[in-house]
Amino acid sequence: MSALRFSDTISATLTDGVLVVTIDNPPVNALSADVRAGLMAALGHAEKDSAIAAVVLIGAGNTFIGGADIKEFGKPPVEPLLPEVIARIEDFSKPVVAAINGAALGGGLEVALACHERDAVPSAKIGLPEVKLGIVPGAGGTQRLPRLIGTVAAIELISNGRIVSANEACKLGIIDSLIESSLIDAAVAIARSAADSPLRRTGTLPVPPESTEAIDKAAAEALRKARGQRGPAEAVRLVRLAAATSLAEGLAEERRTFVELRDSEEAAALRHVFFAERAAGKVEGLENVAPRKIETVGIVGTGLMGSGIAVAALNAGYRIIGIEQTQEAAQKGRERITGILDKAVQSGRLDIAGRDDRLGRLAVVADAQGLAEADLVIEAVFDDLAVKTELFQRLDGIVRADAILATNTSYLDPNVIAAATAHPERIVGLHFFSPANIMRLLEVVNCEKTAPHVLASALAFAKGLGKLPIVCGVTAGFIGNRIFSAYRREAEFMVEDGALPHEIDAALEAYGFPMGLFAVYDMAGLEIAWARRKRQAATRDPAARYVAIADRLCEAGRFGQRAGRGWYAYPDGKRTVDPEVTAMIATARAEKDIAPQSFTADEIVTRLLKAMAAEGDALLTEGIAARASDIDLVMINGYGFPPHKGGPMFVAGRR
Ligand code: 3H9
């Protein structure tokens, strides 16, 4: 039968008296103005035609509907608005069935919630992730979801923006059935039979009663996790409202809140992060370069970093060959990796079968010849130029001609390492952040001679690990540590100028950082940076301002939290301001004749953000970072920058 067309993105066919309406708006079938208008037209047609007994909504491709069109936010609204379309679906005189063929997210799930029946393929992903964009659902999600699954479960899902599998959605009561066979055939049959019974309109259902205690607990947990962001708090309020008021009033309040948040700075920042993440994967010049297939990964060094990388790669399905220098070290490496997997089992994140499958793909040996079969070798040995150069030269004689070699160096120059090898074109930097099995950020260092297919393969590997790869050029510290150094330097200048470490930390934490800078120092330990400063002392510009307070702390044995004292004291493990440190700071100021001034929290944050953005500008000018948004992602995913502020470059742009 020929297809009916209702708009550029909406078409339909009539099957067995059921109008099957397809939403075809690539890439994710977002609810653009054309989709909304087309859906209204299709429903209008279905209403009038007496040969149509029911309607099925389905998405083209692998997605049902990915949500409202985020690109439309910030532009003047175009009728019909989504709530109108959704009301039309829920009130429709004939059954409307959602055939969920893939992701049903945000507005996409809200469309489905208004349908009279929801059936999904097992691979579908279901959720209301709006809070991740700094907003709340704006087309009925906060009012209809609790009517289906209760207030407690709705608070948990909406305030976290958690996306669930179709299976979990079915258990929760969001989805009516999972369809393993042909989704369209099943949905048509369900729609036909629904035409003979009363329609189940979600909005008319009562919210199932639950104890106030359970609801308060869920709400408190949601607010705790929200760390000051508005979206989750508003989501909790709106979900609770569903049980307390009529659907119409609940929807009106939801819409008002949605519009207010959509136009907020927090939402603009999170939208920026959303699009920044999608842009980060795209690298100019690599559009037509195919990545090599990587199945076996060699990891040289199975210490803290190497074992974390191994776990990340095992989790992603790779075969791992870990290399150590001695049998004993290889045994320890294997134990370290097994230990991380065991912890995951204990916490319920992994089952025994999953652990055993991973261990079945792991070998840790003391013989580097084992790397002969590796497609990619990542070195994670001690960060020393001689050690790394010697290792790469040795690898030249072991690995296959088409193998890729990656260095995980943090501070050394990978161009120098590459230059010492026979094939610098196959060398790339993979700068993981610790713990490598947890941290999402991965700086992919495009060295001077890295071949395009090597870079493309490294990127594909990083994405295969589920990481967020950011490509950067070679510079000391790459993107993250360069900006971090500038930020740290500025913070230490401010300490000399009059702000105390705890005042700076308090300002950063109030801004949204999970932990202040000086508390982070103490947690990481001060020795390594001290050793680096001592190495650099001879080449440091004597005219440049240098703050020696951190050196003084180290000289006094104040190496941080593990030593019981650093920038702070830790009596009973609790971070406390130490008058001894305050006195050391006063002495340092006096030695330089600095009359301390006082800073407000806002002044502190502004000055630090400015320092970060200035260094970011330098990285862009030098061509180390490809885009300002990449820098924001590095700071958000590697250094605790609050995502709802958008990153230092975003903030600078807004100012
Ligand atoms: C909402 O619904 C509000 C409502 O409550 C109320 C309204 C009144 N809009 O991620 P990918 C683009 S808020 C516009 O790489 P995947 C994306 O930019 C929305 N564009 O694909 C990229 O473009 P490009 C709530 C969108 O297969 C391309 O699609 N929904 C949207 O890995 C591919 O994206 C969400 O928050 C959009 N909604 O994953 C869901 N979504 O190629 C957001 C994607 O030019 N989306 N694009 O770079 C996702 O989580 C994932 O995209 C999805 C597909 C899982 C759907």
Boltz pocket constraint, residues with backbone or C-beta under 6 A from the ligand:
constraints:
  - pocket:
      binder: B
      contacts: [[A, 27], [A, 28], [A, 30], [A, 63], [A, 66], [A, 67], [A, 68], [A, 69], [A, 70], [A, 71], [A, 82], [A, 83], [A, 103], [A, 105], [A, 106], [A, 107], [A, 108], [A, 110], [A, 129], [A, 130], [A, 133], [A, 136], [A, 137], [A, 138], [A, 139], [A, 141], [A, 274], [A, 275], [A, 278], [A, 279]]
      max_distance: 6.0
